Structure formats: structure tokens, C-alpha cells
Amino acid sequence: MSFAILFVLVPIGAIVAWWLSQQRLMAKPWLEVGAIDEVPDTGASSLPAAMIGLGVFLAVVSSLFALFISAYFMRMQVADWVQLPAPKLLWFNTGVLILSSVALQYAQVAARRGRIQDVGDGLIAGGLFALTFLVGQSLRGDS
């Protein structure tokens, strides 16, 4: 098990070390003299800060999701594991949530194309599907 952990952590550590070496962490740009065009390239990303933040957020969420899946599979190996049956309401809620996402995507595309009536229809449908999902989440029982 420890070999598997090292197999994952060593490449990640190498990537982080390489990235940090590419940053000019010890540079003092306020001490550099000359015209702006003469300043050496800092190697900083040209991506907006929001895109970098979104990338970091998605990396963290993906890591957490992978860890939860890994913990689930490890827990399945324990002798006292009992698999719970998936309720039928789970599949209904999943379908309604997908329909809500499709309706909201439709509204976004309609907004980009300037079709105001379709935007309203998409938002209403997405809202109704989302409300149906919330009602389904609040239901209790053996559905």
C-alpha cells in the first residue's frame, strides 16, 4: 500500500518542484532598472486569475472525489460490508437534475443568440426541474 502512495506522491512532488523552479520567487522586480520592454520575461501565466482559481478549485474537488471513491472501494473490502439497495427515487432525481441542467444550458445558448423568449422558457423549465429535484430530495420512504 505504501508503494502505491509513493507512486502517486513522487510525481506530484516532482511537478510541484519543477513549477516552483520556473517561478522567479526570489526576483525583486521593483529593483530592476530599464524600460518596460527590456524587463526579462517573468514566465508568469497570461491566463486571468479567475481561470487559474477555477483550475485549482477543480483540481481540489477532483482530488476529494477520487479520495471518496477510493475510501468507498476500500470500505467494500471489509468483512462487515453490507451493500444498501439504491432507491428508485435516486434514479428519478438523477434524471430530473439532468433535465434541469439541459434546460439551463438551452437558456444560456438562447441568450447568446439573442432569443429572449427561449431564454425565459429555458429558465422556467430549469427552475421547475430544479424544484422537482428538491421535492424529490425531501421525500422520505422506501420509494
SULTA-V596393 format. One record per residue. SS is DSSP state (H for helix, E for strand, - for the rest). PHI is phi in whole degrees, -180 to 180 (NA if undefined). NEAR is the number of other ideal C-beta (glycine too) atoms within 8 Angstrom. Layout:
SS	PHI	NEAR
SS	PHI	NEAR
This chain:
-	NA	4
H	-68	5
H	-66	6
H	-65	7
H	-64	8
H	-64	8
H	-61	8
H	-91	8
H	-73	8
H	-65	8
H	-64	8
H	-64	8
H	-62	8
H	-65	8
H	-64	8
H	-63	8
H	-63	8
H	-63	8
H	-62	8
H	-64	8
H	-69	6
H	-80	6
-	-84	7
-	-94	6
-	-69	5
-	-96	4
-	-72	6
-	-122	6
H	-64	7
H	-74	4
H	-96	5
-	-74	7
-	-112	3
-	131	5
-	-71	5
H	-61	4
H	-67	4
H	-87	5
-	-70	10
-	-65	3
-	-63	4
-	-82	8
-	78	6
-	-68	4
-	-70	4
-	-90	3
-	-73	6
-	-66	5
H	-60	6
H	-64	6
H	-68	8
H	-66	10
H	-62	8
H	-64	8
H	-63	8
H	-65	8
H	-60	8
H	-65	8
H	-65	8
H	-66	8
H	-64	8
H	-63	8
H	-64	8
H	-62	8
H	-62	8
H	-63	8
H	-67	8
H	-64	8
H	-64	8
H	-61	8
H	-64	8
H	-62	8
H	-66	8
H	-66	8
H	-67	8
H	-65	8
-	-82	6
-	-75	7
-	-62	3
-	-89	4
-	-69	8
-	-127	4
-	-79	5
-	-85	4
-	-71	4
-	-79	6
-	-70	7
H	-64	7
H	-63	9
H	-60	8
H	-70	8
H	-63	10
H	-63	11
H	-63	8
H	-64	8
H	-66	12
H	-66	11
H	-65	8
H	-62	10
H	-63	14
H	-64	9
H	-63	8
H	-64	13
H	-69	11
H	-65	9
H	-60	12
H	-64	15
H	-66	9
H	-65	8
H	-64	13
H	-66	9
H	-66	6
H	-92	7
-	81	5
-	-95	8
H	-64	7
H	-61	6
H	-69	11
H	-63	11
H	-61	9
H	-62	10
H	-65	15
H	-67	11
H	-65	8
H	-63	12
H	-61	14
H	-66	8
H	-66	8
H	-65	13
H	-65	10
H	-64	8
H	-61	10
H	-62	12
H	-65	8
H	-64	8
H	-62	11
H	-67	7
H	-84	6
-	-71	8
-	-118	3
-	135	4
-	-95	3
-	-27	7
